[in-house]
Amino acid sequence: MATKTNSYEKQAVLSVAAASIGILAVLGALTLILRSFKWTEFTVTMGAQGKAYPLTLGCILLACLAGGIGALAGFVSAGQRRNSKSGVSWMGFFLSAGVIALALSTFLFFWFSKEIVQRA
């Protein structure tokens, strides 16, 4: 006889996993930004043909997508009666909301302090 699985518990775990992926993506974007950050000029200097610029934007996009999926999955499964992991759902929701806020803050910092260098 097959056991009945609870999809709300799976959504709770999915929300925490998505938030974890989002945290790693934001950390990757911050690493790429801080590697090329010039403290004296307060700018992020990147080459026009380099891989750092699209990778940074890709990491921020991945973080926003993972945060959105995690927030949605956590919010949908948080108030259900059959969910025995309601606390995990709320944790995934709030971690995902934090990931979205951190990713958008990182994007704004990067966008307004970047300087693209054209190499001859």
N, C-alpha and C positions, 0 to 999 in steps of 0.2 A: 504494500500500500504506500502510495506516495505521500510525503509529508507536505503540508501546506506551508508555503513560504509567505512571509509578511513583506510586501513590497514597500511599506512605509519604513521599515527598519533598513532595508537596502537603500532607500533614498536618504536616510540619515547618514549612513556610511558614505554614500556618494557625495553628499554635501561637504563632509569633512575632507574627503579625498580631493575634491575639486578645489577646496580652499587651500589645501597643501600644495597642489600644483600651482595655484595662483601665487602663493608665497614664494615658491622657488622661481617663478617667472619674474616676479618683481625684484627679487634679489639678483637675478641675472641681469636685468636691465640696469639696476643700480651699480652693479659691478662694471658693466660696459661704460656707463656714464662717468663714474668716478675715475676710471683708468685714464680718460682723456680730459679730465677737468683741470683747468688752470686756475689756481687759487688767486694769483695776482690780478688776473683780468676778469675773473668770475665768469668764465665761458667754458663751454664744452666744445673742443676743437676736434672735428672729424674730417677725414678726407672725402671728397665727392665720389671717388671710385671705390672706397673701402667697404668692408662688410659690416662694420660696427653700426653704422646708421640704420640700415634695414633690420639688423638683428635687434637693436634696441627697440625700434618700433614694433617688431614682431613679438618680443617678450612682453611689452606693455599690452599689446592686443591679446596675447594668450592669457595674460593675467586678468584682463577685463572679462574675457569669455569664460574662463574658469570660475571667476568670482560670480558672474551672473548665473551660471549653471548651478553652482553651489548654493547661492542665495535662494534661487527658485526651488531647488530640491529640498533645502532645509525648511523653507517656509511652508511648502505644501504638506510636508510630512510632520510638522511640529505639533499641530493641534489634534491629530487623529487619535481616537480612543484605542485603536488596536496597535498603536505604536508604543512598544515598551521602551524604546530608546528616544523618548521625546527630548531629553536633555542633550543628547548627541545632535539631534536635529537643530535645536536652538544654537548650540555651539557652532555647528557648520554654517548656519545662517549668519551669525554675527562675525565669524571669522571671514566669511566671504564678503560681507559688507565692508569689513576692514581692508580686505585685499583690493576691492574696487576703489575705495577712497585712496589707498596708498598708490595704486597704479595711476589713477588720474592725477594725483599730486606729483608723482614722478614724471608723468607726461608733460604737465604744465611747466615744471622746472626745466626739463630737457628742451621743450619747444622754445621757451623764451631765453634760454642761455646758450643755445647751440650756435656754432659758427662753422659753416662748411668751407673748407679750404680747397680751392681749385689748384691742382698741380699742373704745371706746364710740361 
